[in-house]
Amino acid sequence: MQLFVQLMEGVLKKLERYCASARPTLAGEIYLTGEEVCERLKLSTRTLQEYRSR
């Protein structure tokens, strides 16, 4: 019984980590947040907004 409880706790921890990092898809595509785009392109939020406005 103790082993079962330990296994279930491990599964729960993995599931919590997955839920924290998973993001829903839209038509099978994963979209980045503005913050993630800025990080990857090394831009400020203001510069990203200027690019969007063009």
Backbone torsions as a table, in degrees:
resi	resn	phi	psi	omega
1	MET	NA	-41.1	-179.8
2	GLN	-62.8	-39.5	179.2
3	LEU	-62.9	-41.8	178.7
4	PHE	-60.7	-44.0	179.7
5	VAL	-62.2	-42.6	179.1
6	GLN	-63.9	-42.3	178.0
7	LEU	-62.8	-42.7	-179.6
8	MET	-66.8	-36.5	176.6
9	GLU	-64.3	-39.3	177.0
10	GLY	-63.8	-43.1	177.7
11	VAL	-62.7	-42.7	179.8
12	LEU	-61.5	-43.2	178.8
13	LYS	-62.5	-43.7	178.9
14	LYS	-64.1	-40.7	179.2
15	LEU	-65.3	-40.1	177.7
16	GLU	-63.8	-41.4	177.8
17	ARG	-63.9	-41.5	179.4
18	TYR	-63.9	-46.2	-178.8
19	CYS	-63.7	-32.8	179.5
20	ALA	-71.0	-31.0	-176.1
21	SER	-103.4	-15.2	-178.2
22	ALA	-74.8	149.0	177.0
23	ARG	-135.4	145.1	-178.5
24	PRO	-68.6	153.5	177.8
25	THR	-104.3	156.4	176.9
26	LEU	-121.6	111.4	-176.7
27	ALA	56.2	35.9	177.5
28	GLY	82.0	1.1	-179.7
29	GLU	-108.1	144.6	177.6
30	ILE	-103.7	127.8	-178.4
31	TYR	-104.6	146.6	178.4
32	LEU	-90.4	150.8	172.5
33	THR	-77.9	165.2	177.7
34	GLY	-58.8	-38.3	179.3
35	GLU	-63.6	-42.5	179.2
36	GLU	-66.0	-38.7	177.7
37	VAL	-62.7	-45.5	179.1
38	CYS	-59.6	-42.3	179.1
39	GLU	-62.9	-47.4	-175.6
40	ARG	-69.6	-35.7	-178.5
41	LEU	-95.1	-1.3	-178.9
42	LYS	56.4	50.9	179.4
43	LEU	-116.7	158.0	170.6
44	SER	-83.8	162.5	178.7
45	THR	-64.3	-33.3	179.1
46	ARG	-65.8	-43.7	179.0
47	THR	-63.2	-42.0	178.0
48	LEU	-61.2	-41.6	178.8
49	GLN	-64.5	-38.1	177.3
50	GLU	-62.9	-41.5	177.6
51	TYR	-62.9	-38.6	179.9
52	ARG	-67.3	-32.7	-176.0
53	SER	-76.2	-17.7	-177.6
54	ARG	-73.4	NA	NA
